[in-house]
Amino acid sequence: MKTTLETTADPSPEDLAFLAERLTAFNDGDVGPSGRKALAVFVRDEEGAVVAGISGYTAWDWLYVQWLWVDERLRGQHTAGDMLDAAEREAVKRGCRNAWIDTFNPTAAKVYERQGYRRFGELPDFPVGRSRIFLQKKLVA
């Protein structure tokens, strides 16, 4: 079989969907179905606008928090902690036993540590001058 190697900054949605399908099929056969399901928590103001939120998913009995953002006006008011608590409660309902999150913001890492997350890894200079910090937490049913 003759092949070509293509590098692109603009992959087609169809190619990405195909890749996701094939990797999912491989992983399902290797370790079993992930049961991946999206999970989001939003804080809205009186007009309904999002002023804070979490986006992530549950899979293989883990919660992964991919994005967590809090508007500047709400920082320092335990908003991140409240959202994490809500996401963790939902994850436990889904059968999750653990959670993980990563950040390159030292202030955010401290917030997560106050929530019971513990560091398990770090990538120095990701981005340059910072470290990407990986944290995990055992969830209690």
HUMO-V961096 format. One record per run of one state. SS is the DSSP state (H for helix, E for strand, - for the rest). FROM is the first residue (numbers start at 1). LEN is the number of residues. If there is no record, write none. Layout:
ss=SS from=FROM len=LEN
ss=SS from=FROM len=LEN
This chain:
ss=- from=1 len=12
ss=H from=13 len=19
ss=- from=32 len=5
ss=E from=37 len=8
ss=- from=45 len=5
ss=E from=50 len=10
ss=- from=60 len=2
ss=E from=62 len=9
ss=- from=71 len=1
ss=H from=72 len=3
ss=- from=75 len=4
ss=H from=79 len=15
ss=- from=94 len=4
ss=E from=98 len=6
ss=- from=104 len=2
ss=H from=106 len=9
ss=- from=115 len=3
ss=E from=118 len=7
ss=- from=125 len=6
ss=E from=131 len=8
ss=- from=139 len=3
